[in-house]
Amino acid sequence: MKKTWIPYFLLAPSVIIILIFSIIPLCYTVYLSFFDWNMIKPEKKFVGFDNYIDLFTNKIFYMVTAQTLMYILLLIFFNTVVTYIFAFIVDYFATKRKRIYETALFIPSVISLVVGLMVFLWILNPVSGPFAKFLGLFGLTMPNWAISNGWVIFVISLIVAWKVFGYNFLVLYSSIIGIPREVIEAAKIDNIRPSRIFLNIVLPMSSGTGFYILILTIVQGLQYVFTPISVITKGGPDYKSSNLIYHAFHEGFTLYNTGTSAAISTITMIIFFALLVIQFAVVERRVDYEN
């Protein structure tokens, strides 16, 4: 009985850190969303729900919210669906030099995102980039994606996917190679198509890891997406490349509308919490954790 305090003592540093850097800032953000403040005035003016009302009557906010959902869908496609397929291809078809493929696909994860951005900006330069010159061989012209609605979201999502791809690939690949080989070999003997093996054997037996990657893609992907928007477009043109995270930063630290920024952050938190609840309620029911 005398030593029952030891676990609480050992957990205390972690609890204090989470409290100081997560819980208190979160509560203070919600608190600021009810005030009009520019971080300079010594006093804050209480405005109640006016910041939220202004957001929900602003077309830009709805546009940015829709673009955030578009980012999420593209990141899920690139970093969950495509990554799953690549992991299966390397495991199923690559009989030799698997380490080379694993290393090559993982390398982007250890490269600075800013460095990767500079490389992508050169490759995708609509005038002098290698990709534009390649399209020129077929008489095609590359659109100026940085100022084109739709294209800019796709390219930024592609850059973020490139950064996150390696880690997701390695985790999914590790799960796939953990599936009993006799199950897959028996399917090969029965001449079952690789697509059927992937959908009916590999996908269900690694679904626990797949669900983890799905959650990680949403959380990590939208953390990384801030950097390319900040470096390349600054949310332009006319907020066409912005998302809720960058929009909150823009309102708070560019326009100094702290209350509006806090309201956007609070709404963003609610949206992502709702998405996680939906995923756990719908997707996790089909997850098999046996493997």
Salt bridges, closest charged atoms under 4 A:
ASP91 OD1 - LYS98 NZ 3.84
ASP91 OD2 - ARG181 NH1 3.21
GLU102 OE1 - ARG99 NH1 3.12
GLU185 OE2 - LYS188 NZ 3.72
GLU251 OE2 - HIS247 NE2 3.96
